[in-house]
Amino acid sequence: MAKLTEFAQRIATERKVDVPLFDPASGGVNSKVLLLLESPGPASAGSGSGSGFNSLDNDDPTAANVFAAMTEAGLSRRVCVNWNVVPWVLPNREPSPADLRASVPYLVELLRMLTALKAVVVLGRPAGTGWTLSGRGHKLKVFNAPHPSPLSINRDRAGRWPQLVDAFRQAAKAVEG
């Protein structure tokens, strides 16, 4: 985790922003699956009442939805690492095109560090835009899913929840063996 912690801290220093650290219960640099979300929420922010980690253990409904969907799909958190296409906290707003462009070099750098990576689960439209801008994925299996926030999932739970679980199930199959 040291390499990933240093990476997150460097981004925070370079950009003078709050960047949550990687989940210590994740697969770290040996992860086979990247769970790519939009941007850190308040529960992961280090300033204020957040945990300071991009973690499935955070006290927020998005983390709870990811944890439940991964459990249902049989995808172990020990083979995954959570990250956000925009790794810094954006208080109460979606990433702008400028945020996405500014974050792409960090995503590319992260992908170089994750040498065991086999699959990416892209969660939501902003994450998908950032993924596309990165130009990566030619050797990786990429699975698209709706964003796991309650706003997204609760809009059409009957349609979106199965899509979320299926993306995690496909990722689990892609890394078996």
Backbone as ProteinMPNN parsed JSONL, in Angstrom:
{"seq_chain_A": "MAKLTEFAQRIATERKVDVPLFDPASGGVNSKVLLLLESPGPASAGSGSGSGFNSLDNDDPTAANVFAAMTEAGLSRRVCVNWNVVPWVLPNREPSPADLRASVPYLVELLRMLTALKAVVVLGRPAGTGWTLSGRGHKLKVFNAPHPSPLSINRDRAGRWPQLVDAFRQAAKAVEG", "coords_chain_A": {"N_chain_A": [[0.813, -1.206, 0.0], [2.11, 1.13, 0.387], [3.203, 2.39, -1.902], [0.887, 3.201, -3.272], [-0.257, 4.862, -1.359], [1.654, 6.916, -1.202], [1.369, 7.9, -3.792], [-1.321, 8.938, -3.788], [-0.994, 10.89, -1.805], [0.88, 12.548, -3.037], [-0.598, 13.567, -5.207], [-2.473, 15.072, -3.77], [-0.785, 16.993, -2.632], [0.395, 18.205, -4.932], [-1.857, 19.301, -6.212], [-3.092, 20.65, -4.238], [-5.393, 19.734, -2.821], [-7.988, 17.705, -1.302], [-7.387, 14.359, -1.173], [-8.538, 11.229, -0.842], [-7.076, 8.328, 0.674], [-6.032, 5.06, -0.518], [-7.976, 2.105, 0.031], [-7.04, 0.167, 2.735], [-7.899, -2.439, 3.025], [-8.126, -3.419, 0.536], [-6.944, -4.904, -2.578], [-4.668, -3.512, -3.183], [-1.59, -2.681, -4.849], [-1.467, -5.087, -6.111], [-3.91, -5.628, -7.155], [-6.464, -7.035, -9.188], [-8.72, -6.055, -10.289], [-9.975, -2.906, -11.085], [-12.075, -0.653, -9.594], [-13.699, 1.893, -10.838], [-14.804, 4.947, -10.02], [-16.562, 8.122, -9.834], [-15.883, 10.665, -8.298], [-14.467, 11.389, -5.069], [-16.658, 11.067, -2.291], [-18.196, 12.814, 0.532], [-17.93, 11.042, 2.719], [-15.516, 9.806, 2.354], [-13.67, 11.779, 2.394], [-10.793, 13.28, 3.82], [-10.655, 15.554, 5.339], [-12.724, 17.038, 7.774], [-15.524, 15.033, 8.675], [-15.029, 12.628, 7.399], [-13.606, 9.372, 6.476], [-11.111, 9.414, 5.276], [-10.335, 7.569, 3.455], [-10.763, 5.741, 0.371], [-13.016, 3.659, 0.625], [-14.873, 0.611, 0.976], [-15.931, 0.35, 3.4], [-16.777, 2.771, 4.262], [-19.102, 5.055, 5.745], [-21.513, 5.461, 4.021], [-24.17, 5.533, 1.57], [-23.427, 4.901, -1.088], [-21.008, 3.43, -0.891], [-22.064, 1.302, 0.574], [-23.857, 0.221, -1.313], [-22.042, -0.624, -3.306], [-20.561, -2.535, -1.863], [-22.617, -4.398, -1.23], [-23.482, -5.173, -3.818], [-21.118, -6.261, -4.869], [-20.775, -8.408, -3.113], [-23.076, -9.905, -3.702], [-22.435, -10.575, -6.315], [-20.181, -12.116, -6.025], [-17.614, -11.071, -6.063], [-14.553, -10.525, -4.723], [-13.307, -8.17, -2.409], [-10.627, -8.241, -1.942], [-9.309, -8.598, -4.316], [-9.648, -6.297, -5.613], [-9.363, -2.745, -6.223], [-10.409, 0.428, -5.217], [-10.993, 3.468, -6.893], [-11.183, 6.867, -7.98], [-12.093, 8.546, -10.925], [-11.689, 11.292, -10.974], [-9.602, 12.058, -8.577], [-9.706, 13.774, -6.396], [-11.617, 15.52, -3.892], [-14.673, 16.929, -4.82], [-16.571, 19.27, -3.799], [-19.938, 18.81, -3.538], [-20.612, 18.647, -6.334], [-20.658, 17.493, -9.769], [-17.92, 16.138, -11.709], [-16.286, 18.476, -13.81], [-15.651, 19.058, -17.357], [-13.026, 20.095, -17.391], [-12.001, 19.169, -14.929], [-12.008, 16.419, -15.448], [-10.195, 16.235, -17.596], [-7.867, 17.155, -16.307], [-7.444, 15.13, -14.502], [-6.801, 12.831, -15.908], [-3.953, 12.2, -16.445], [-3.22, 11.217, -13.923], [-4.821, 8.95, -13.648], [-3.779, 7.384, -15.715], [-1.176, 7.057, -14.744], [-1.736, 5.603, -12.395], [-2.738, 3.23, -13.528], [-0.415, 2.196, -14.649], [0.927, 1.469, -12.355], [-0.579, -0.629, -11.393], [0.112, -3.509, -12.034], [-0.871, -6.122, -12.132], [-3.403, -5.916, -13.017], [-6.447, -6.862, -14.55], [-9.036, -6.262, -15.209], [-11.499, -3.649, -15.461], [-14.044, -1.987, -13.802], [-16.212, 0.307, -14.76], [-17.921, 2.828, -13.328], [-20.58, 4.577, -13.861], [-21.357, 7.613, -15.767], [-19.486, 9.963, -15.696], [-17.124, 8.637, -14.861], [-16.836, 6.908, -16.991], [-16.373, 8.737, -19.075], [-13.904, 9.823, -18.246], [-12.388, 7.477, -18.342], [-12.437, 6.93, -21.108], [-11.092, 9.221, -22.048], [-8.576, 8.641, -21.066], [-7.533, 6.821, -22.793], [-6.888, 4.189, -22.371], [-6.975, 0.6, -21.824], [-6.74, -1.349, -23.784], [-5.679, -3.886, -23.273], [-7.161, -4.687, -21.218], [-10.121, -5.994, -19.698], [-13.143, -4.369, -19.835], [-15.884, -3.311, -18.025], [-18.961, -1.802, -18.011], [-21.102, -0.008, -15.834], [-23.989, 1.23, -14.046], [-23.719, 4.187, -11.994], [-23.168, 3.598, -8.534], [-24.52, 5.138, -6.641], [-27.233, 6.086, -4.447], [-28.963, 7.899, -5.733], [-28.749, 7.204, -8.433], [-29.18, 4.353, -8.502], [-31.656, 4.064, -7.155], [-33.412, 5.334, -8.852], [-34.124, 3.59, -10.857], [-34.289, 0.864, -9.762], [-34.967, -1.788, -10.405], [-33.919, -2.09, -12.965], [-31.29, -1.016, -12.913], [-29.86, -2.046, -10.658], [-29.486, -4.877, -11.227], [-27.759, -4.542, -13.444], [-25.501, -3.414, -12.266], [-24.691, -5.46, -10.471], [-24.233, -7.475, -12.363], [-22.044, -6.43, -13.822], [-20.047, -6.551, -11.861], [-20.054, -9.306, -11.458], [-19.173, -10.212, -13.962], [-16.596, -9.13, -13.933], [-15.513, -10.588, -11.814], [-15.478, -13.151, -12.957], [-13.662, -12.677, -14.989], [-11.247, -12.548, -13.686], [-10.844, -14.946, -12.467], [-8.99, -17.81, -11.487]], "CA_chain_A": [[0.0, 0.0, 0.0], [2.955, 2.322, 0.518], [3.323, 3.05, -3.199], [-0.392, 3.85, -3.565], [-0.417, 5.955, -0.393], [2.528, 7.999, -1.668], [0.741, 8.429, -5.005], [-2.458, 9.774, -3.387], [-0.479, 12.058, -1.084], [1.532, 13.428, -4.014], [-1.658, 14.286, -5.919], [-3.008, 16.065, -2.832], [0.205, 18.067, -2.499], [0.522, 18.899, -6.213], [-3.082, 20.029, -6.584], [-3.6, 21.341, -3.037], [-6.767, 19.253, -2.685], [-8.195, 16.551, -0.433], [-7.398, 13.105, -1.925], [-8.593, 10.085, 0.068], [-6.102, 7.255, 0.457], [-6.563, 3.773, -0.969], [-8.512, 1.239, 1.073], [-6.051, -0.821, 3.16], [-8.471, -3.79, 2.922], [-8.208, -3.77, -0.886], [-5.818, -5.657, -3.117], [-3.504, -2.648, -3.365], [-0.925, -2.713, -6.159], [-1.659, -6.417, -6.704], [-5.314, -5.763, -7.535], [-6.781, -7.513, -10.533], [-9.883, -5.306, -10.761], [-10.093, -1.516, -10.688], [-13.43, -0.125, -9.526], [-13.491, 3.301, -11.175], [-15.963, 5.792, -9.763], [-16.55, 9.498, -10.315], [-15.053, 11.506, -7.436], [-14.708, 11.01, -3.677], [-17.753, 11.691, -1.566], [-17.852, 13.337, 1.858], [-17.566, 9.98, 3.669], [-14.114, 9.418, 2.154], [-12.809, 12.956, 2.535], [-9.977, 13.265, 5.035], [-10.984, 16.728, 6.159], [-14.1, 16.937, 8.269], [-15.914, 13.802, 9.368], [-14.811, 11.454, 6.56], [-12.614, 8.381, 6.903], [-9.807, 9.643, 4.653], [-10.049, 6.42, 2.591], [-11.71, 5.257, -0.633], [-13.242, 2.348, 1.229], [-16.209, 0.02, 1.016], [-16.374, 0.43, 4.794], [-17.235, 4.117, 4.578], [-20.488, 5.171, 6.191], [-22.327, 6.165, 3.031], [-24.972, 4.588, 0.796], [-22.731, 4.437, -2.292], [-20.12, 2.338, -0.456], [-22.926, 0.169, 0.946], [-24.344, -0.397, -2.551], [-20.925, -1.341, -3.945], [-20.276, -3.709, -1.035], [-23.712, -5.37, -1.396], [-23.471, -5.689, -5.187], [-19.945, -7.132, -5.001], [-21.068, -9.628, -2.365], [-24.042, -10.661, -4.506], [-21.768, -11.031, -7.533], [-19.062, -12.99, -5.717], [-16.349, -10.387, -6.342], [-13.861, -10.26, -3.463], [-12.628, -6.873, -2.322], [-9.18, -8.48, -1.868], [-8.729, -8.547, -5.661], [-10.074, -5.017, -6.178], [-8.967, -1.468, -5.641], [-11.346, 1.509, -5.552], [-10.381, 4.743, -7.23], [-12.087, 7.796, -8.639], [-11.485, 9.138, -12.111], [-11.173, 12.537, -10.401], [-9.272, 11.541, -7.25], [-9.86, 14.756, -5.33], [-12.981, 15.829, -3.486], [-15.352, 18.033, -5.5], [-17.723, 19.483, -2.916], [-21.316, 18.967, -4.027], [-20.783, 18.837, -7.778], [-20.09, 16.502, -10.679], [-16.686, 16.593, -12.357], [-16.401, 19.275, -15.034], [-14.7, 18.595, -18.38], [-11.66, 20.472, -16.984], [-11.605, 18.214, -13.881], [-11.73, 15.13, -16.083], [-8.925, 16.349, -18.345], [-6.768, 17.298, -15.347], [-7.252, 13.889, -13.754], [-6.382, 11.73, -16.783], [-2.578, 11.738, -16.226], [-3.158, 10.437, -12.684], [-5.394, 7.632, -13.941], [-2.782, 6.667, -16.522], [-0.095, 6.678, -13.822], [-2.242, 4.519, -11.545], [-2.814, 1.998, -14.323], [0.961, 1.681, -14.779], [1.302, 0.872, -11.064], [-1.382, -1.834, -11.146], [0.64, -4.424, -13.058], [-1.641, -7.375, -12.174], [-4.766, -5.557, -13.394], [-7.038, -7.58, -15.672], [-10.369, -5.758, -15.541], [-11.928, -2.371, -14.907], [-15.482, -1.759, -13.754], [-16.429, 1.742, -14.893], [-19.185, 3.051, -12.637], [-21.229, 5.844, -14.152], [-20.976, 8.4, -16.945], [-18.215, 10.696, -15.577], [-16.015, 7.679, -14.843], [-16.702, 6.44, -18.371], [-15.732, 9.803, -19.851], [-12.5, 9.842, -17.847], [-11.762, 6.266, -18.87], [-12.259, 7.137, -22.544], [-10.03, 10.219, -22.225], [-7.269, 8.06, -20.721], [-7.046, 6.048, -23.931], [-6.391, 2.906, -21.882], [-7.9, -0.514, -21.813], [-6.595, -2.29, -24.889], [-5.386, -5.225, -22.762], [-8.013, -4.908, -20.047], [-11.555, -6.188, -19.9], [-13.828, -3.22, -19.26], [-17.311, -3.545, -17.795], [-19.65, -0.566, -17.66], [-22.245, -0.191, -14.938], [-24.489, 2.5, -13.529], [-23.098, 4.652, -10.758], [-23.827, 2.922, -7.415], [-25.135, 6.043, -5.67], [-28.677, 5.913, -4.31], [-29.661, 8.682, -6.754], [-28.773, 6.416, -9.664], [-29.79, 3.027, -8.308], [-33.062, 4.149, -6.746], [-34.227, 5.813, -9.979], [-34.622, 2.417, -11.588], [-33.632, -0.258, -9.078], [-35.223, -3.04, -11.126], [-33.038, -2.171, -14.125], [-29.89, -0.645, -12.656], [-29.195, -2.942, -9.701], [-28.95, -6.061, -11.927], [-26.621, -4.142, -14.283], [-24.365, -3.238, -11.363], [-24.272, -6.796, -10.025], [-23.704, -8.205, -13.514], [-20.694, -5.931, -14.127], [-19.145, -7.134, -10.857], [-19.981, -10.751, -11.734], [-18.287, -10.377, -15.122], [-15.226, -8.853, -13.484], [-15.084, -11.746, -11.008], [-15.167, -14.234, -13.906], [-12.475, -12.286, -15.767], [-10.015, -12.695, -12.888], [-10.758, -16.274, -11.848], [-7.878, -18.66, -11.882]], "C_chain_A": [[0.852, 1.263, 0.0], [3.036, 3.102, -0.798], [2.034, 3.813, -3.551], [-0.66, 5.023, -2.614], [0.418, 7.156, -0.817], [1.937, 8.687, -2.897], [-0.405, 9.376, -4.647], [-1.98, 11.04, -2.67], [0.2, 13.049, -2.026], [0.492, 14.226, -4.799], [-2.214, 15.4, -5.031], [-2.073, 17.262, -2.71], [0.305, 18.887, -3.78], [-0.673, 19.797, -6.503], [-3.669, 20.84, -5.434], [-5.086, 21.044, -2.827], [-6.802, 18.086, -1.705], [-8.317, 15.303, -1.311], [-7.424, 11.959, -0.921], [-7.563, 9.02, -0.315], [-6.81, 5.985, -0.006], [-6.977, 2.928, 0.232], [-7.471, 0.188, 1.469], [-6.573, -2.261, 3.108], [-8.594, -4.246, 1.47], [-6.989, -4.595, -1.301], [-4.571, -4.829, -3.353], [-2.91, -2.752, -4.756], [-1.073, -4.059, -6.852], [-3.096, -6.66, -7.154], [-5.459, -6.219, -8.978], [-7.948, -6.751, -11.15], [-9.818, -3.885, -10.207], [-11.566, -1.146, -10.722], [-13.299, 1.381, -9.69], [-14.795, 4.068, -11.025], [-15.7, 7.212, -10.24], [-15.584, 10.401, -9.549], [-15.388, 11.163, -5.992], [-15.877, 11.777, -3.055], [-17.303, 12.143, -0.188], [-17.41, 12.26, 2.849], [-16.116, 9.541, 3.518], [-13.154, 10.586, 2.324], [-12.055, 12.911, 3.858], [-10.236, 14.457, 5.932], [-12.442, 16.613, 6.589], [-14.348, 15.599, 8.915], [-15.689, 12.543, 8.549], [-13.694, 10.565, 7.064], [-11.208, 8.673, 6.394], [-9.409, 8.524, 3.707], [-11.15, 6.234, 1.552], [-12.029, 3.823, -0.221], [-14.695, 1.906, 1.139], [-16.773, 0.041, 2.426], [-16.858, 1.822, 5.178], [-18.721, 4.121, 4.905], [-21.279, 6.033, 5.203], [-23.042, 5.148, 2.145], [-24.291, 4.088, -0.478], [-21.804, 3.281, -1.948], [-20.94, 1.108, -0.091], [-23.46, -0.532, -0.292], [-23.249, -1.186, -3.254], [-20.643, -2.629, -3.183], [-21.345, -4.787, -1.253], [-23.705, -5.992, -2.793], [-22.277, -6.615, -5.421], [-20.177, -8.46, -4.291], [-22.022, -10.509, -3.162], [-23.388, -11.273, -5.735], [-20.629, -12.012, -7.272], [-17.712, -12.393, -6.053], [-15.708, -9.979, -5.019], [-13.169, -8.911, -3.492], [-11.112, -7.045, -2.279], [-8.499, -8.494, -3.237], [-9.017, -7.215, -6.343], [-9.385, -3.845, -5.5], [-9.963, -0.432, -6.137], [-10.541, 2.756, -5.887], [-11.433, 5.595, -7.914], [-11.385, 8.431, -9.813], [-10.956, 10.536, -11.783], [-10.882, 12.194, -8.944], [-9.446, 12.523, -6.099], [-11.337, 15.057, -5.093], [-13.477, 17.062, -4.234], [-16.621, 18.314, -4.701], [-19.024, 19.741, -3.673], [-21.462, 19.261, -5.515], [-20.174, 17.667, -8.547], [-18.786, 17.029, -11.258], [-17.003, 17.395, -13.625], [-15.483, 18.655, -16.092], [-13.247, 18.932, -18.014], [-11.145, 19.542, -15.886], [-11.208, 16.882, -14.506], [-10.413, 15.17, -16.848], [-7.736, 16.415, -17.391], [-6.458, 15.992, -14.632], [-6.699, 12.739, -14.598], [-4.932, 11.298, -16.558], [-2.433, 10.896, -14.944], [-3.742, 9.041, -12.88], [-4.407, 6.792, -14.735], [-1.628, 6.192, -15.629], [-0.523, 5.53, -12.914], [-2.268, 3.203, -12.313], [-1.433, 1.384, -14.529], [1.428, 0.99, -13.496], [0.602, -0.464, -10.828], [-1.039, -2.898, -12.188], [-0.115, -5.749, -13.151], [-3.066, -7.147, -12.674], [-5.226, -6.31, -14.639], [-8.356, -6.972, -16.129], [-10.621, -4.424, -14.847], [-13.452, -2.359, -14.925], [-15.67, -0.249, -13.697], [-17.843, 2.035, -14.399], [-19.717, 4.463, -12.884], [-20.612, 6.608, -15.305], [-19.678, 9.184, -16.776], [-16.995, 9.767, -15.539], [-15.763, 7.148, -16.255], [-16.021, 7.471, -19.261], [-14.244, 9.875, -19.529], [-11.74, 8.646, -18.387], [-11.473, 6.429, -20.357], [-11.131, 8.133, -22.811], [-8.644, 9.642, -21.934], [-6.676, 7.264, -21.875], [-6.539, 4.675, -23.553], [-7.406, 1.806, -22.096], [-7.715, -1.536, -22.897], [-6.303, -3.716, -24.424], [-6.298, -5.597, -21.591], [-9.45, -5.181, -20.48], [-12.252, -5.054, -19.156], [-15.322, -3.51, -19.205], [-17.931, -2.243, -17.315], [-20.865, -0.872, -16.807], [-22.754, 1.182, -14.522], [-23.733, 2.897, -12.267], [-23.862, 4.04, -9.579], [-24.461, 3.841, -6.374], [-26.629, 5.766, -5.568], [-29.456, 6.709, -5.36], [-29.79, 7.913, -8.058], [-29.556, 5.124, -9.481], [-31.271, 3.134, -7.993], [-33.975, 4.68, -7.838], [-34.873, 4.661, -10.721], [-33.94, 1.184, -11.004], [-33.802, -1.561, -9.844], [-34.296, -3.195, -12.329], [-31.574, -1.963, -13.787], [-29.168, -1.572, -11.682], [-28.673, -4.196, -10.403], [-27.764, -5.735, -12.838], [-25.356, -3.997, -13.448], [-23.811, -4.592, -10.926], [-23.645, -7.562, -11.18], [-22.297, -7.731, -13.886], [-19.679, -6.503, -13.142], [-18.984, -8.641, -11.077], [-19.059, -11.023, -12.919], [-16.829, -10.124, -14.757], [-14.676, -10.018, -12.671], [-14.691, -12.903, -11.926], [-13.885, -13.942, -14.678], [-11.178, -12.508, -15.002], [-9.909, -14.044, -12.205], [-9.517, -17.006, -12.354], [-6.534, -18.135, -11.663]], "O_chain_A": [[0.37, 2.341, -0.347], [2.947, 4.33, -0.802], [2.089, 4.931, -4.063], [-1.216, 6.045, -3.016], [-0.064, 8.288, -0.792], [1.999, 9.91, -3.024], [-0.456, 10.499, -5.15], [-2.504, 12.129, -2.905], [0.101, 14.261, -1.828], [0.671, 15.421, -5.031], [-2.403, 16.529, -5.483], [-2.521, 18.408, -2.687], [0.3, 20.117, -3.733], [-0.515, 20.919, -6.983], [-4.611, 21.611, -5.617], [-5.911, 21.945, -2.68], [-5.76, 17.549, -1.328], [-9.251, 15.198, -2.107], [-6.438, 11.735, -0.219], [-7.234, 8.848, -1.488], [-8.03, 5.86, 0.104], [-6.394, 3.032, 1.312], [-7.057, -0.606, 0.625], [-5.782, -3.204, 3.142], [-9.105, -5.333, 1.2], [-6.131, -4.93, -0.484], [-3.521, -5.377, -3.689], [-3.64, -2.894, -5.737], [-0.83, -4.165, -8.055], [-3.454, -7.786, -7.499], [-4.686, -5.84, -9.857], [-8.153, -6.784, -12.363], [-9.629, -3.686, -9.007], [-12.231, -1.302, -11.746], [-12.838, 2.068, -8.779], [-15.748, 3.877, -11.78], [-14.735, 7.469, -10.959], [-14.578, 10.847, -10.101], [-16.491, 10.69, -5.716], [-16.045, 12.976, -3.275], [-16.168, 11.889, 0.216], [-16.597, 12.536, 3.731], [-15.543, 8.967, 4.444], [-11.941, 10.385, 2.39], [-12.618, 12.546, 4.89], [-10.058, 14.378, 7.148], [-13.285, 16.137, 5.829], [-13.488, 15.079, 9.626], [-16.123, 11.469, 8.968], [-12.933, 10.941, 7.956], [-10.225, 8.241, 6.995], [-8.286, 8.509, 3.203], [-12.318, 6.528, 1.809], [-11.376, 2.884, -0.676], [-15.618, 2.717, 1.216], [-17.959, -0.221, 2.628], [-17.304, 2.029, 6.306], [-19.489, 3.297, 4.407], [-21.659, 7.165, 5.501], [-22.568, 4.023, 1.987], [-24.549, 2.963, -0.908], [-21.808, 2.26, -2.635], [-20.548, -0.013, -0.415], [-23.513, -1.762, -0.324], [-23.492, -2.29, -3.743], [-20.503, -3.693, -3.786], [-21.015, -5.958, -1.44], [-23.9, -7.199, -2.937], [-22.407, -7.638, -6.093], [-19.815, -9.516, -4.81], [-21.806, -11.715, -3.284], [-23.751, -12.374, -6.148], [-20.159, -12.671, -8.199], [-16.757, -13.129, -6.304], [-16.271, -9.172, -4.28], [-12.525, -8.552, -4.477], [-10.381, -6.093, -2.551], [-7.273, -8.414, -3.326], [-8.674, -7.022, -7.509], [-8.898, -3.941, -4.373], [-10.319, -0.408, -7.315], [-9.536, 3.057, -5.242], [-12.456, 5.086, -8.372], [-10.218, 8.812, -9.718], [-9.89, 10.921, -12.263], [-11.812, 12.051, -8.151], [-9.341, 12.13, -4.937], [-12.18, 14.874, -5.971], [-12.807, 18.094, -4.28], [-17.64, 17.657, -4.912], [-19.179, 20.755, -4.353], [-22.332, 20.034, -5.915], [-19.302, 16.955, -8.049], [-18.569, 18.24, -11.295], [-17.881, 17.025, -14.406], [-14.634, 17.825, -15.768], [-12.34, 18.148, -18.293], [-9.974, 19.162, -15.905], [-10.194, 16.291, -14.137], [-9.608, 14.243, -16.757], [-6.705, 15.792, -17.646], [-5.325, 15.774, -14.204], [-6.18, 11.769, -14.046], [-4.689, 10.093, -16.484], [-1.62, 9.973, -14.893], [-3.221, 8.064, -12.343], [-4.227, 5.608, -14.448], [-1.166, 5.057, -15.753], [0.243, 4.592, -12.69], [-1.856, 2.17, -11.785], [-1.307, 0.16, -14.576], [2.22, 0.048, -13.54], [1.136, -1.332, -10.137], [-1.816, -3.15, -13.109], [-0.005, -6.437, -14.165], [-3.852, -8.092, -12.745], [-4.513, -6.391, -15.638], [-8.757, -7.134, -17.282], [-10.043, -4.118, -13.804], [-14.073, -2.681, -15.938], [-15.327, 0.391, -12.703], [-18.827, 1.561, -14.966], [-19.342, 5.413, -12.197], [-19.509, 6.307, -15.761], [-18.815, 9.085, -17.649], [-15.956, 10.081, -16.12], [-14.616, 6.962, -16.662], [-15.191, 7.123, -20.1], [-13.416, 9.976, -20.434], [-10.6, 8.77, -18.834], [-10.379, 6.1, -20.815], [-10.308, 7.915, -23.7], [-7.65, 10.104, -22.494], [-5.464, 7.053, -21.933], [-5.824, 4.049, -24.336], [-8.545, 2.051, -22.495], [-8.46, -2.514, -22.943], [-6.651, -4.667, -25.124], [-6.206, -6.697, -21.047], [-9.923, -4.664, -21.492], [-11.975, -4.813, -17.981], [-15.937, -3.9, -20.198], [-17.48, -1.654, -16.333], [-21.565, -1.861, -17.024], [-22.039, 2.178, -14.633], [-23.179, 2.05, -11.565], [-25.09, 3.97, -9.622], [-24.898, 3.366, -5.326], [-27.226, 5.259, -6.518], [-30.497, 6.251, -5.83], [-30.829, 7.969, -8.714], [-30.492, 4.847, -10.231], [-32.067, 2.358, -8.523], [-35.19, 4.498, -7.765], [-36.021, 4.747, -11.157], [-33.122, 0.542, -11.662], [-32.866, -2.357, -9.922], [-33.924, -4.316, -12.678], [-30.708, -2.66, -14.317], [-27.983, -1.852, -11.864], [-27.514, -4.558, -10.198], [-26.862, -6.558, -12.992], [-24.273, -4.405, -13.868], [-22.606, -4.835, -11.004], [-22.628, -8.23, -10.996], [-21.445, -8.551, -14.231], [-18.581, -6.896, -13.535], [-17.893, -9.182, -10.899], [-18.256, -11.955, -12.884], [-15.935, -10.83, -15.224], [-13.512, -10.391, -12.819], [-13.678, -13.562, -11.693], [-13.116, -14.853, -14.984], [-10.117, -12.641, -15.613], [-8.975, -14.27, -11.435], [-9.076, -16.831, -13.49], [-5.55, -18.805, -11.976]]}, "name": "protein", "num_of_chains": 1, "seq": "MAKLTEFAQRIATERKVDVPLFDPASGGVNSKVLLLLESPGPASAGSGSGSGFNSLDNDDPTAANVFAAMTEAGLSRRVCVNWNVVPWVLPNREPSPADLRASVPYLVELLRMLTALKAVVVLGRPAGTGWTLSGRGHKLKVFNAPHPSPLSINRDRAGRWPQLVDAFRQAAKAVEG"}
